[in-house]
Amino acid sequence: MLWASPALPGSTHDLTAARRHGVIDALAEADVKCWADKAYQGAGRPVRAPLRGRRLKRWKRRHNSTHAKIRCLGEQAIATLKGWRLLRELRCSTNRITNIVKAVSFLPRLKLRLERTP
């Protein structure tokens, strides 16, 4: 995880939150591609979203399958964060949540560093 945004109300759409925090523009400026879910349709050039539709042609299904394989790495990282009991049972001000998420996401990297030191 590279960045955690400040908390927004739960009813805020993902794409709206990404635009509000400047994520889409930052990706475009850095020329970094991002693989996202269907909620990000129309986000812009740097964001790759799967193709929509019920009866997709074979090449579109293949495209979506490849897209999902790339996205699964990010999804696994988010699942790891959600696995932390502290974050599942967090009951505090939303102003504090971002700092707690940043601290928790750093713990696995800290563990790796400690394991490598003799």
N, C-alpha and C positions, 0 to 999 in steps of 0.2 A: 504494500500500500504506500502510495507516494503522498497522498493528501487527503485530509478529512475536512469537509465543509462545516461551517457553523450550522447548527440545527435549525430547521424550518418547520412550520406546522405540518402535521402528517398529511393534510389534504393537498399539499403542494405537489403538482405533477413533476416527475423526474426531469423532463426536458425544461420545464420552467425553472426548476432549481439550478440546473446546469447553466442555463443562460444567465440567471440572476447572479450566480457566483463567478461568471466569466470563464467557465470551463471550456465551452465551445470555442471562444475567441482565443484562449491560451493554447489550445491544441492546434488551431489554425496557424497562429504565429510561430509556434515551435515546429510546425510541419510534422506533427505526430498523428498517426492514424489510431483510431479507437474503435473497437468492436463493441457494439451495444445491442440492447434488445429492441423489440418492435416499437417500444414507446418512444424511441428516438428517431422515428421516421421524419425526414425533413429537417434534421438538425443542422445539416450543412456538410461541406466537403470532408472535414476530418473524421466525421462519425460515420461508421459503416453499420447499417442496420440490415436485418434479414428482409427478404422479399415477402410481401404479404399476399394472402389469397388462400382460398380453400383448395382449389384444384390446380396446383402448379404443374408446369411442365417438368419433365425429368431434370433438365439442366438447372432449373430454378430450385428444385428440391435438393439437388446435389450442392448447389451454392449455399443453401441454408444449412445443410449438414456440415459443410466445411466451416461455415461461419460459427456454428454451435461448438465445434471442436476447438476453435480458437478462444471463444468466449468462456469455455468451461474452466480455463485456468483462473480467470478473474472471479468466476462464481465460486470456485473452491476456496479462494482467499477470503471472500466474504463469508462463506460458510464457516471457515475457521474462526473468524471474529465472532460470529453469532454463537459459536460453540462455547465461548467464554461465559461462564455463569454470571460473572460480574455484569456483563453487558445485557444479558437476558433479564436480569432482575433489577436493573438500574431504576431507581426511583429518586431522582434529584432534579434540580433546575436544568432546563435545556441549555442554559448558558454554560454549564459545566461539562456537558456530555462530550463536546468536541475534544476537549483536553483529555478526558478519560479515554476516549477512543484512540487518540494519538499515543497515549502512554501504553495502552494495552497492545496496540499494533506493533510497538517497538519491542515488546517482551520476547517474541520468538527470535528476533535478530540479536538481542542481547544474549539469549541462551546459546545461540550458535557461536558468538564471540567468546563466551565463557568456556564453552567446550573445546575451542581451538587453542586457548592459552594453556601452556604447560604448567 
